[in-house]
Amino acid sequence: MTWSEFKRIFRKKYISERYYDDKEKEFYELKMGSMTNEEYTRKFLELLRYVPYLKEEKTKTHRFISGLLVAFKDRIEFDEPTSLEEAIQ
């Protein structure tokens, strides 16, 4: 059995679908608010694993930027990042 198979079977048996739905919702509702840049980035990347269908860099980058404070958002959009990594930097 591969690690991927084990994780899939484990999740199916022990973690409810509702849990994943809640994490996905949390991802889409994530806003920086009073978090630091590091906290927001860490939380974003942590929740990103619950939306595995988000494959395109452009989509991930736009979602990351949309949750930032306006001051950060404007500065990052001005630089026109082409990847999530560039936006985080």
C-alpha positions in Angstrom: 0.0 0.0 0.0 1.3 3.4 -0.9 1.3 6.4 1.4 -1.3 8.1 -0.8 -3.6 5.1 -0.6 -3.2 4.9 3.2 -4.0 8.6 3.6 -7.1 8.3 1.4 -8.4 5.3 3.3 -7.6 6.8 6.7 -9.4 10.1 5.8 -12.4 8.3 4.5 -12.7 6.2 7.6 -11.8 8.6 10.4 -12.4 12.2 9.1 -15.9 13.3 8.1 -16.8 15.0 4.8 -18.2 17.8 6.8 -14.8 18.5 8.3 -13.3 18.9 4.8 -16.3 21.1 3.7 -15.7 23.4 6.8 -12.0 23.7 6.0 -12.8 24.5 2.3 -15.2 27.2 3.5 -12.7 28.6 5.9 -10.2 28.8 3.0 -12.5 30.8 0.8 -13.5 33.1 3.7 -9.9 33.7 4.9 -9.0 37.3 5.4 -5.8 38.8 6.8 -7.6 41.0 9.3 -5.4 41.5 12.4 -3.0 38.6 11.4 0.6 39.3 10.6 1.9 38.5 7.1 3.5 35.3 8.3 0.3 34.2 10.2 -1.9 34.9 7.1 0.5 33.1 4.8 0.8 30.1 7.1 -3.0 29.8 7.5 -3.5 30.2 3.7 -1.0 27.4 2.9 -2.4 25.2 5.6 -6.0 25.5 4.3 -4.9 25.3 0.6 -4.5 21.5 1.0 -8.3 21.2 1.6 -9.0 22.5 -1.9 -6.8 20.2 -4.0 -8.8 21.0 -7.2 -7.1 24.5 -7.2 -4.3 23.6 -9.5 -3.6 26.8 -11.5 -1.1 29.2 -10.0 -3.1 32.2 -11.2 -6.2 31.1 -9.2 -4.2 30.4 -6.1 -2.4 33.8 -6.4 -5.6 35.7 -6.9 -7.2 34.0 -3.9 -4.1 34.8 -1.7 -4.1 38.4 -2.7 -7.9 38.8 -2.3 -7.6 38.0 1.4 -4.9 40.6 2.1 -5.4 44.1 3.6 -5.9 46.7 0.9 -2.5 48.3 1.5 -0.7 45.0 0.8 -3.1 44.0 -2.0 -2.5 47.2 -4.0 1.3 46.8 -3.7 1.4 43.2 -4.7 -1.1 43.6 -7.6 1.1 46.4 -8.9 4.0 44.0 -9.1 1.8 41.5 -11.1 3.1 38.3 -9.5 2.9 35.2 -11.8 2.9 32.6 -9.1 1.8 32.2 -5.5 5.4 32.1 -4.4 6.0 35.5 -5.9 2.9 36.9 -4.2 4.0 35.6 -0.9 7.5 37.1 -1.3 
